[in-house]
Amino acid sequence: GASRYYEYGTFLQDSLAEAFLKLTGTRMKNDRFSDAVFMIYKDRRNSKVIMTDNVLLSPFMVTEQTPDFKWTLKDDWKDFAGYRVRKAECSFRGRDYVAWFAPEIPVSDGPWKFSGLPGLIVEVYDIPCEYRYSLIGLRNAVREIGIPGLEDILPDIEKGY
């Protein structure tokens, strides 16, 4: 399986592309990877995290092993977005994080690169809360999540590198 994280503006563009496909039966030109917008893909089959973005209009892609966050589960619970959620903490790349995850949603995933808990991460923030991700809602969407390769980011490069 795979998952994809991206910002709200990209969500709106992705939703437009999905609606266009349903209405016309054709895809918008390069709608999936065009301009290498900021996205994080989690390829669980290969234990990889892939990030795409642009720097000064140049697309780039970074691939790394799925991080081990070394979560510590806590006995704190609260209600969040209609779910009973449990607290977990970790230190990752110089920051301390607090996460709240929903064990009743058996998906070991979350926003940004976060994963590795026995349930969906519905809220996560660093201390002192410079970065915060909070679930606003869930919806079922059945569509393939393609994992990009270099040819998707740089379509004009010569093959055989």
GROMACS elastic network, one bead per residue, 0.5 to 0.9 nm:
[ bonds ]
;  ai    aj funct       b0    kb
    1    42     6  0.83867   500
    1    43     6  0.65189   500
    1    44     6  0.55909   500
    1    45     6  0.61731   500
    1   145     6  0.86065   500
    2    41     6  0.70145   500
    2    42     6  0.53810   500
    2    44     6  0.57169   500
    2    45     6  0.76178   500
    2   144     6  0.88319   500
    2   145     6  0.64625   500
    2   146     6  0.81252   500
    2   147     6  0.77457   500
    3    40     6  0.82503   500
    3    41     6  0.57137   500
    3    42     6  0.51846   500
    3    43     6  0.69537   500
    3    44     6  0.82627   500
    3   109     6  0.80891   500
    3   145     6  0.67003   500
    3   147     6  0.89687   500
    4    39     6  0.68064   500
    4    40     6  0.56187   500
    4    42     6  0.63268   500
    4    43     6  0.89064   500
    4   111     6  0.88046   500
    4   112     6  0.87353   500
    4   145     6  0.70926   500
    4   146     6  0.89438   500
    4   147     6  0.87831   500
    5    38     6  0.87284   500
    5    39     6  0.56565   500
    5    40     6  0.50243   500
    5    41     6  0.64001   500
    5    42     6  0.83831   500
    5   110     6  0.85094   500
    5   111     6  0.62188   500
    5   112     6  0.59651   500
    5   113     6  0.82382   500
    6     9     6  0.83331   500
    6    10     6  0.62933   500
    6    11     6  0.68570   500
    6    37     6  0.84976   500
    6    38     6  0.64314   500
    6    40     6  0.65515   500
    6    41     6  0.89352   500
    6   111     6  0.84981   500
    6   112     6  0.77715   500
    7    10     6  0.54524   500
    7    11     6  0.63526   500
    7    38     6  0.76148   500
    7    39     6  0.77367   500
    8    12     6  0.63981   500
    8    13     6  0.88041   500
    9    12     6  0.52241   500
    9    13     6  0.65315   500
    9    14     6  0.86991   500
   10    14     6  0.59942   500
   10    15     6  0.84533   500
   10    37     6  0.76681   500
   10    38     6  0.82882   500
   10    39     6  0.87030   500
   11    15     6  0.60138   500
   11    16     6  0.85356   500
   12    15     6  0.50775   500
   12    16     6  0.62142   500
   12    17     6  0.87006   500
   13    16     6  0.50702   500
   13    17     6  0.62754   500
   13    18     6  0.86848   500
   13    31     6  0.85284   500
   14    17     6  0.50786   500
   14    18     6  0.62003   500
   14    19     6  0.86727   500
   14    31     6  0.75367   500
   14    32     6  0.77882   500
   15    18     6  0.50113   500
   15    19     6  0.61723   500
   15    20     6  0.85455   500
   16    19     6  0.51247   500
   16    20     6  0.60984   500
   16    21     6  0.86276   500
   17    20     6  0.50208   500
   17    21     6  0.62127   500
   17    22     6  0.87401   500
   17    27     6  0.70046   500
   17    28     6  0.60962   500
   17    31     6  0.64554   500
   17    32     6  0.85232   500
   18    21     6  0.51501   500
   18    22     6  0.63598   500
   18    23     6  0.87431   500
   18    27     6  0.80582   500
   18    28     6  0.88075   500
   19    22     6  0.51160   500
   19    23     6  0.61587   500
   19    24     6  0.85382   500
   20    23     6  0.51630   500
   20    24     6  0.58967   500
   20    25     6  0.75507   500
   20    26     6  0.73398   500
   20    27     6  0.70056   500
   20    28     6  0.70547   500
   21    24     6  0.53793   500
   21    26     6  0.50351   500
   21    27     6  0.52044   500
   21    28     6  0.72590   500
   22    25     6  0.55856   500
   22    26     6  0.78478   500
   22    27     6  0.89437   500
   23    26     6  0.82378   500
   24    27     6  0.80337   500
   27    30     6  0.76639   500
   27    31     6  0.69114   500
   28    31     6  0.52799   500
   28    32     6  0.86554   500
   29    32     6  0.85862   500
   29    34     6  0.80702   500
   30    33     6  0.61488   500
   30    34     6  0.51314   500
   30    35     6  0.87475   500
   31    34     6  0.57013   500
   32    36     6  0.88539   500
   32   146     6  0.82711   500
   32   152     6  0.88956   500
   33    36     6  0.54103   500
   33    37     6  0.71696   500
   33    52     6  0.88287   500
   33   148     6  0.75397   500
   33   152     6  0.63025   500
   33   153     6  0.66023   500
   34    37     6  0.71110   500
   34   152     6  0.81028   500
   34   153     6  0.74959   500
   35    53     6  0.80039   500
   35    54     6  0.72836   500
   35    57     6  0.80962   500
   35    58     6  0.84858   500
   35    59     6  0.66929   500
   35   153     6  0.75671   500
   36    39     6  0.78961   500
   36    52     6  0.56484   500
   36    53     6  0.50941   500
   36    54     6  0.60713   500
   36    58     6  0.85637   500
   36    59     6  0.54202   500
   36    60     6  0.71164   500
   36    61     6  0.81606   500
   36   152     6  0.84043   500
   36   153     6  0.58581   500
   36   154     6  0.87420   500
   37    52     6  0.63343   500
   37    54     6  0.63684   500
   37    59     6  0.80312   500
   38    51     6  0.70624   500
   38    52     6  0.52594   500
   38    54     6  0.71306   500
   39    50     6  0.80839   500
   39    51     6  0.56549   500
   39    52     6  0.53206   500
   39    53     6  0.67236   500
   39   112     6  0.86483   500
   40    49     6  0.68620   500
   40    50     6  0.56467   500
   40    52     6  0.65976   500
   40   112     6  0.65545   500
   40   113     6  0.70440   500
   41    48     6  0.82016   500
   41    49     6  0.56848   500
   41    50     6  0.50530   500
   41    51     6  0.63653   500
   41    52     6  0.84597   500
   41   112     6  0.89195   500
   41   113     6  0.83748   500
   41   145     6  0.86067   500
   41   146     6  0.87524   500
   41   147     6  0.67261   500
   41   148     6  0.83259   500
   42    45     6  0.89474   500
   42    46     6  0.89568   500
   42    47     6  0.75976   500
   42    48     6  0.60742   500
   42    50     6  0.65087   500
   42    51     6  0.89269   500
   42    66     6  0.76631   500
   42   109     6  0.88163   500
   42   113     6  0.76410   500
   42   147     6  0.82629   500
   43    46     6  0.57228   500
   43    47     6  0.58444   500
   43    48     6  0.51797   500
   43    49     6  0.61764   500
   43    50     6  0.77623   500
   43    66     6  0.84240   500
   43   147     6  0.70770   500
   44    48     6  0.65713   500
   44    49     6  0.83601   500
   44    66     6  0.81446   500
   45    48     6  0.79709   500
   46    49     6  0.89539   500
   46    65     6  0.84833   500
   46    66     6  0.88038   500
   47    64     6  0.86085   500
   47    65     6  0.58545   500
   47    66     6  0.51915   500
   47    67     6  0.88027   500
   48    63     6  0.66957   500
   48    64     6  0.56317   500
   48    67     6  0.85114   500
   49    62     6  0.82017   500
   49    63     6  0.57689   500
   49    64     6  0.53770   500
   49    65     6  0.60484   500
   49    66     6  0.54095   500
   49    67     6  0.80718   500
   49   113     6  0.72584   500
   50    61     6  0.68637   500
   50    62     6  0.56409   500
   50    64     6  0.65205   500
   50    65     6  0.87621   500
   50   147     6  0.81208   500
   50   148     6  0.80462   500
   51    60     6  0.82539   500
   51    61     6  0.55569   500
   51    62     6  0.51831   500
   51    63     6  0.64941   500
   51    64     6  0.86979   500
   52    59     6  0.72952   500
   52    60     6  0.57580   500
   52    62     6  0.65875   500
   52    63     6  0.89405   500
   52   148     6  0.86478   500
   52   153     6  0.79048   500
   53    58     6  0.83441   500
   53    59     6  0.57977   500
   53    60     6  0.56602   500
   53    61     6  0.66840   500
   53    62     6  0.89300   500
   54    57     6  0.54248   500
   54    58     6  0.51972   500
   54    60     6  0.60004   500
   54    61     6  0.87620   500
   55    58     6  0.51890   500
   55    59     6  0.64443   500
   55    60     6  0.74250   500
   56    59     6  0.83854   500
   59   153     6  0.63744   500
   59   154     6  0.72040   500
   60   150     6  0.86538   500
   60   153     6  0.69438   500
   60   154     6  0.82437   500
   61   148     6  0.88314   500
   61   149     6  0.85888   500
   61   150     6  0.73608   500
   61   153     6  0.73058   500
   64    67     6  0.79722   500
   65    68     6  0.88975   500
   66   113     6  0.81005   500
   66   115     6  0.86400   500
   67    70     6  0.89542   500
   67    92     6  0.89292   500
   67   113     6  0.77574   500
   67   114     6  0.81891   500
   67   115     6  0.82725   500
   67   116     6  0.87015   500
   68    71     6  0.82503   500
   68    92     6  0.87092   500
   68   115     6  0.84393   500
   68   116     6  0.73167   500
   69    89     6  0.89816   500
   69    90     6  0.62262   500
   69    91     6  0.71376   500
   69    92     6  0.62230   500
   69   114     6  0.77803   500
   69   115     6  0.77540   500
   69   116     6  0.70894   500
   70    89     6  0.84736   500
   70    90     6  0.61373   500
   70    91     6  0.77185   500
   70    92     6  0.83922   500
   70   116     6  0.82906   500
   71    88     6  0.60779   500
   71    89     6  0.55010   500
   71    91     6  0.80886   500
   71    99     6  0.89895   500
   71   116     6  0.76578   500
   71   117     6  0.73224   500
   72    87     6  0.86767   500
   72    88     6  0.53947   500
   72    89     6  0.51968   500
   72    90     6  0.62305   500
   73    76     6  0.87300   500
   73    86     6  0.78210   500
   73    87     6  0.63066   500
   73    89     6  0.66411   500
   73   117     6  0.87127   500
   74    77     6  0.83189   500
   74    86     6  0.71298   500
   74    87     6  0.53327   500
   74    88     6  0.54436   500
   74    89     6  0.75356   500
   75    86     6  0.71082   500
   75    87     6  0.69522   500
   75    88     6  0.86368   500
   76    85     6  0.85370   500
   76    86     6  0.59079   500
   76    87     6  0.54945   500
   76    88     6  0.84763   500
   77    84     6  0.69072   500
   77    85     6  0.55575   500
   77    87     6  0.62329   500
   77   100     6  0.83087   500
   78    83     6  0.83368   500
   78    84     6  0.58888   500
   78    85     6  0.55251   500
   78    86     6  0.67178   500
   78    87     6  0.83163   500
   78   100     6  0.85548   500
   79    82     6  0.63948   500
   79    83     6  0.55668   500
   79    85     6  0.59870   500
   79    86     6  0.88515   500
   80    83     6  0.52720   500
   80    84     6  0.64006   500
   80    85     6  0.65085   500
   80   100     6  0.85853   500
   80   102     6  0.87901   500
   80   122     6  0.78939   500
   80   123     6  0.85837   500
   80   135     6  0.87730   500
   81    84     6  0.85396   500
   81   122     6  0.82792   500
   81   135     6  0.73442   500
   81   136     6  0.71414   500
   81   137     6  0.73807   500
   83   101     6  0.89773   500
   83   102     6  0.63693   500
   83   103     6  0.89012   500
   83   104     6  0.78071   500
   83   105     6  0.89274   500
   84   101     6  0.83984   500
   84   102     6  0.62041   500
   84   103     6  0.79035   500
   84   104     6  0.79169   500
   85   100     6  0.57190   500
   85   101     6  0.51054   500
   85   103     6  0.68971   500
   85   104     6  0.85512   500
   85   119     6  0.89561   500
   85   121     6  0.87435   500
   85   122     6  0.80885   500
   86    99     6  0.81126   500
   86   100     6  0.52732   500
   86   101     6  0.54224   500
   86   102     6  0.65405   500
   86   103     6  0.75932   500
   87    98     6  0.69893   500
   87    99     6  0.57132   500
   87   101     6  0.66335   500
   88    97     6  0.83523   500
   88    98     6  0.58931   500
   88    99     6  0.51218   500
   88   100     6  0.62334   500
   88   101     6  0.76838   500
   88   117     6  0.82354   500
   89    96     6  0.73989   500
   89    97     6  0.56146   500
   89    99     6  0.60769   500
   89   100     6  0.87761   500
   90    95     6  0.83803   500
   90    96     6  0.58318   500
   90    97     6  0.53502   500
   90    98     6  0.67862   500
   90    99     6  0.83199   500
   91    94     6  0.66682   500
   91    95     6  0.55367   500
   91    97     6  0.60779   500
   92    95     6  0.54079   500
   92    96     6  0.64034   500
   92    97     6  0.74691   500
   93    96     6  0.85315   500
   95   126     6  0.64995   500
   95   127     6  0.71873   500
   96   125     6  0.85139   500
   96   126     6  0.55605   500
   96   127     6  0.56577   500
   96   128     6  0.85458   500
   97   124     6  0.68230   500
   97   125     6  0.55480   500
   97   127     6  0.60820   500
   97   129     6  0.87503   500
   98   123     6  0.82479   500
   98   124     6  0.55825   500
   98   125     6  0.55434   500
   98   126     6  0.62543   500
   98   127     6  0.75476   500
   99   121     6  0.65965   500
   99   122     6  0.76978   500
   99   123     6  0.56688   500
   99   125     6  0.65731   500
   99   126     6  0.87479   500
  100   120     6  0.85113   500
  100   121     6  0.57824   500
  100   122     6  0.59227   500
  100   123     6  0.51749   500
  100   124     6  0.62597   500
  101   104     6  0.89672   500
  101   105     6  0.85412   500
  101   110     6  0.86369   500
  101   117     6  0.72099   500
  101   118     6  0.77202   500
  101   119     6  0.55806   500
  101   120     6  0.52492   500
  101   122     6  0.54385   500
  101   123     6  0.69968   500
  101   124     6  0.86202   500
  102   105     6  0.55992   500
  102   106     6  0.77939   500
  102   107     6  0.88578   500
  102   118     6  0.79513   500
  102   120     6  0.53113   500
  102   121     6  0.64577   500
  102   122     6  0.68440   500
  103   106     6  0.59907   500
  103   107     6  0.83373   500
  103   117     6  0.85166   500
  103   118     6  0.58890   500
  103   120     6  0.68767   500
  103   121     6  0.89893   500
  104   107     6  0.88657   500
  104   118     6  0.89938   500
  104   119     6  0.66278   500
  104   120     6  0.82530   500
  105   108     6  0.85549   500
  105   118     6  0.85492   500
  105   119     6  0.53143   500
  105   120     6  0.56670   500
  106   118     6  0.64778   500
  106   120     6  0.64954   500
  107   110     6  0.84950   500
  107   115     6  0.89160   500
  107   117     6  0.83000   500
  107   118     6  0.70569   500
  107   119     6  0.50295   500
  107   120     6  0.50353   500
  107   121     6  0.85186   500
  108   114     6  0.89989   500
  108   115     6  0.55663   500
  108   116     6  0.53714   500
  108   117     6  0.53118   500
  108   118     6  0.55728   500
  108   119     6  0.50933   500
  108   120     6  0.54820   500
  108   121     6  0.76112   500
  109   113     6  0.84664   500
  109   114     6  0.64464   500
  109   116     6  0.65636   500
  109   117     6  0.72331   500
  109   118     6  0.87158   500
  109   119     6  0.72138   500
  109   120     6  0.53152   500
  109   121     6  0.62173   500
  110   113     6  0.72412   500
  110   114     6  0.51664   500
  110   115     6  0.54287   500
  110   116     6  0.86873   500
  110   117     6  0.89120   500
  110   119     6  0.89193   500
  110   120     6  0.58939   500
  110   122     6  0.68606   500
  110   123     6  0.82879   500
  110   124     6  0.85454   500
  111   114     6  0.57327   500
  111   115     6  0.79475   500
  111   121     6  0.73391   500
  111   122     6  0.81698   500
  111   123     6  0.84176   500
  111   124     6  0.81251   500
  111   133     6  0.68313   500
  111   134     6  0.85568   500
  111   135     6  0.88535   500
  112   115     6  0.87517   500
  112   133     6  0.85097   500
  114   117     6  0.88274   500
  114   121     6  0.78005   500
  114   124     6  0.85383   500
  115   118     6  0.89507   500
  115   119     6  0.89300   500
  115   120     6  0.80359   500
  115   121     6  0.73634   500
  116   119     6  0.83357   500
  117   120     6  0.71852   500
  117   121     6  0.73706   500
  118   121     6  0.88973   500
  119   122     6  0.89691   500
  121   124     6  0.70513   500
  121   134     6  0.87923   500
  121   135     6  0.83485   500
  122   133     6  0.78167   500
  122   134     6  0.58746   500
  122   135     6  0.50008   500
  122   136     6  0.85526   500
  123   132     6  0.74141   500
  123   133     6  0.54709   500
  123   135     6  0.61440   500
  124   131     6  0.82508   500
  124   132     6  0.58302   500
  124   133     6  0.53472   500
  124   134     6  0.66909   500
  125   128     6  0.82049   500
  125   129     6  0.56229   500
  125   130     6  0.75361   500
  125   131     6  0.54833   500
  125   133     6  0.62794   500
  125   134     6  0.85061   500
  126   130     6  0.63261   500
  126   131     6  0.57245   500
  126   132     6  0.67807   500
  127   130     6  0.71425   500
  127   131     6  0.83532   500
  128   131     6  0.83360   500
  129   132     6  0.61981   500
  135   138     6  0.77837   500
  148   151     6  0.78196   500
  148   152     6  0.57724   500
  148   153     6  0.73092   500
  149   152     6  0.54177   500
  149   153     6  0.69364   500
  149   154     6  0.89016   500
  150   153     6  0.52588   500
  150   154     6  0.59897   500
  150   155     6  0.77413   500
  150   157     6  0.88754   500
  151   154     6  0.51378   500
  151   156     6  0.76515   500
  151   157     6  0.72361   500
  151   159     6  0.82031   500
  152   155     6  0.55417   500
  154   157     6  0.58715   500
  155   158     6  0.85232   500
  156   159     6  0.87736   500
  157   161     6  0.88740   500
  158   161     6  0.70429   500
